[in-house]
Each structure stands twice: as structure tokens, then as C-alpha cells.
């Protein structure tokens, strides 16, 4: 399943609302990307959401 390795963010569910306010099920998918990260002195491949990637880049 699609999941962020850092924060655990996954797909969530909600409703799409039409003009008549009829509710149909829809999914909200996180912006997951495969990146290489330095961890304990070595590079590892991780699946991270965009928010976690921004957090890692912050000084």
C-alpha cells in the first residue's frame, strides 16, 4: 500500500460534491515520491511525501 516511510501518511477517503451536492466517494492520495536519503552515514531509498521531503531539506 502507498505509505510515507517517515510520517505514515496514506490514502484517505471522502466525498466528491457535485453542483447538486450529491455525494460520491473519492480518494485523496498523498504526493509520494521515491528519494535517496542519507541515514546513519549511508544512502537508503525511501518513499516520502512531499511535506517530509521539504522538512528534510530545511536547515
Backbone bond lengths (Angstrom), bond angles and torsions (degrees), N, CA, C in turn:
res aa  C-N    CA-C-N  psi(-1)  N-CA   C-N-CA  omega(-1)  CA-C   N-CA-C  phi
1 X - - - 1.454 - - 1.523 109.68 -
2 X 1.321 117.57 148.28 1.454 122.58 179.26 1.527 109.39 -69.97
3 X 1.333 115.83 120.61 1.460 120.59 -177.54 1.521 109.13 -153.37
4 X 1.325 116.67 139.73 1.462 121.94 176.37 1.525 108.22 -75.12
5 X 1.344 116.97 130.81 1.458 120.83 -179.23 1.523 112.29 -70.71
6 X 1.321 117.96 -22.54 1.461 121.90 -175.96 1.531 112.13 -88.61
7 X 1.325 117.50 -54.33 1.469 120.61 -174.03 1.523 113.81 -107.24
8 X 1.343 117.61 -12.27 1.460 120.44 178.04 1.517 114.73 82.45
9 X 1.333 116.87 14.22 1.471 120.88 -179.30 1.529 110.23 -64.50
10 X 1.344 116.04 133.33 1.462 121.42 -179.11 1.522 109.57 -131.17
11 X 1.318 116.11 -177.33 1.453 121.98 176.89 1.523 109.45 -66.84
12 X 1.337 115.89 135.01 1.463 120.66 175.37 1.525 108.11 -116.76
13 X 1.311 116.29 163.83 1.450 121.81 -175.30 1.515 110.74 -120.82
14 X 1.315 115.68 149.83 1.456 121.50 178.69 1.508 109.85 -158.96
15 X 1.330 116.03 -154.19 1.449 121.52 -178.99 1.520 110.85 -122.87
16 X 1.337 116.20 141.67 1.457 121.93 168.62 1.519 105.77 -93.59
17 X 1.311 117.20 128.18 1.459 121.35 -177.79 1.515 110.00 -106.71
18 X 1.319 116.77 121.47 1.461 121.68 177.44 1.531 109.03 -82.97
19 X 1.329 116.10 178.96 1.469 120.70 178.79 1.527 111.56 -59.45
20 X 1.324 116.50 -33.49 1.471 120.05 179.37 1.535 111.55 -84.34
21 X 1.335 117.05 5.79 1.468 124.89 179.58 1.533 112.99 66.90
22 X 1.326 116.52 21.39 1.463 120.54 174.07 1.529 107.18 -72.08
23 X 1.319 117.39 132.67 1.463 122.22 -176.03 1.522 110.47 -99.78
24 X 1.325 116.49 123.60 1.461 121.77 172.50 1.517 107.67 -122.82
25 X 1.314 116.03 149.05 1.462 120.74 -176.46 1.530 110.89 -68.91
26 X 1.329 116.26 142.48 1.460 122.05 175.20 1.522 108.73 -146.23
27 X 1.340 115.66 168.15 1.459 120.35 179.98 1.521 110.01 -116.86
28 X 1.312 115.67 146.65 1.455 123.15 173.30 1.528 106.02 -111.66
29 X 1.342 116.67 111.55 1.459 120.57 -176.72 1.528 109.96 -99.68
30 X 1.333 117.70 137.37 1.463 119.90 177.13 1.526 110.63 -72.88
31 X 1.323 116.67 155.89 1.457 123.09 179.54 1.533 108.03 -83.35
32 X 1.335 116.62 82.35 1.467 121.94 -177.08 1.519 110.77 -91.67
33 X 1.336 115.03 138.59 1.453 121.25 179.84 1.520 109.11 -139.19
34 X 1.339 116.23 144.80 1.463 121.42 177.39 1.530 107.68 -87.85
35 X 1.336 116.30 122.33 1.463 121.72 -177.95 1.523 110.22 -132.50
36 X 1.343 115.03 159.39 1.461 120.98 172.24 1.515 108.23 -99.42
37 X 1.339 116.54 130.51 1.458 122.32 -175.34 1.528 108.88 -128.85
38 X 1.344 116.16 141.09 1.462 120.44 173.79 1.525 108.04 -78.94
39 X 1.333 115.70 122.38 1.460 120.88 -179.56 1.519 108.59 -138.68
40 X 1.310 116.35 118.72 1.470 122.74 -179.27 1.531 111.26 56.63
41 X 1.343 116.13 39.31 1.459 120.78 175.85 1.515 115.92 82.57
42 X 1.327 119.16 5.99 1.464 120.74 177.96 1.524 109.86 -139.20
43 X 1.330 115.76 156.77 1.453 120.81 -179.01 1.521 110.73 -85.29
44 X 1.330 115.92 132.35 1.462 121.24 177.05 1.525 108.61 -129.67
45 X 1.327 116.87 150.41 1.457 122.70 176.08 1.528 108.17 -88.21
46 X 1.325 115.79 130.02 1.458 121.21 178.47 1.520 109.43 -135.24
47 X 1.325 115.66 154.31 1.455 122.06 172.23 1.518 106.76 -102.37
48 X 1.344 116.28 112.89 1.456 121.09 -176.06 1.519 110.53 -124.25
49 X 1.332 115.94 151.13 1.463 120.03 173.23 1.525 108.07 -80.79
50 X 1.325 116.68 162.27 1.461 122.20 -176.16 1.527 111.28 -59.88
51 X 1.314 117.88 -35.58 1.459 121.79 -179.78 1.528 111.28 -64.63
52 X 1.330 117.39 -40.67 1.464 121.19 178.56 1.527 111.26 -70.10
53 X 1.333 117.63 -34.64 1.462 121.11 177.16 1.524 109.42 -64.77
54 X 1.326 117.56 -42.32 1.454 121.40 177.41 1.525 110.52 -63.33
55 X 1.327 116.92 -40.32 1.460 122.10 -179.61 1.528 111.10 -63.51
56 X 1.344 117.28 -38.04 1.459 120.78 179.34 1.536 111.40 -69.74
57 X 1.333 117.06 -33.67 1.460 121.36 -178.20 1.521 112.07 -75.84
58 X 1.312 118.07 -17.33 1.458 122.73 -178.28 1.529 110.19 -67.28
59 X 1.350 117.91 135.75 1.492 119.90 179.62 1.496 113.90 -71.89
